[in-house]
């Protein structure tokens, strides 16, 4: 009788343990399924957000490319409108060079080229001391940059140089640069050279022996 009771007690304990263990496994399984489901949902949400951001970035890039292409087209159209077309004009390049040379008193440094000068088709003629713009249709001087850079004329430079050294035997006057600035070189018959700035200041005197002397005048004006 005692043995039978112990056997029943053992069976009851075993059944209880199995039931308890099964419950734990069931709860754990549900938790694992729930955790896995949450992880999948979070990943799906992140992927959706990333895809949305990627689409927005692509749209922004497309809009920027469209704007850039539009600006490039506008710039090309503006450049075409601003530049004279390859057509013939009443004034030829050689004629423009001659007109500009006569107006500036200098020698042309390069072939005149057609440009748009304040809305007018003009030739840009380059000289040592500046540029002269000649209207391609009428031949009139639109702007004389050489004259603007030179305050005094060649004759005035000769007079200043002659007065400075006390010698009136001038043999020639040429315009050029002295130490990078516009100036006149006045040559005398005895070989003496006097350099006069565009505003009438004597910059230097070179004796016939080619020895440059430091006779400089800071206040000698026309």
PELINRA-V461819 format. One line per field, one symbol per residue. phi: phi as a letter, one per 30 degrees, with the letter a starting at -180 (. if undefined). burial: I if it has 16 or more other C-alpha atoms within 10 Angstrom, else O. A space follows every 50 residues. Layout:
# PELINRA-V461819
phi->???
burial->???
This chain:
# PELINRA-V461819
phi->.ddddddddddddddddddddddddddddddddddddddddddddddddd ddddddddddddddddddddddddddddddddcdddbdbecdeddddddd dddcibcdcadebdbcchicdbccccbdclbbccddccidddacdddddc dccdddddddddddcibcddclbbcabbhiceacccccddjdcbcbddcj cdcabcdediddcddcbdbdcd
burial->OOOOOOOOOOOOOOOOOOOOOOOOOOOOOOOOOOOOOOOOOOOOOOOOOO OOOOOOOOOOOOOOOOOOOOOOOOOOOOOOOIOOOOOOOOIOIOIIIOII IOOIIIOIOOOIOIIIIOOOIIIIIIIOIIIIIIIIOOIOIOIIIIIOII OIIIOIIIIIIIOOOOOOOIOOIIIIIOOOOIIIIIIIOOOIIIIIIIII IIIIIIOOOOOOOOOOOOOOOO
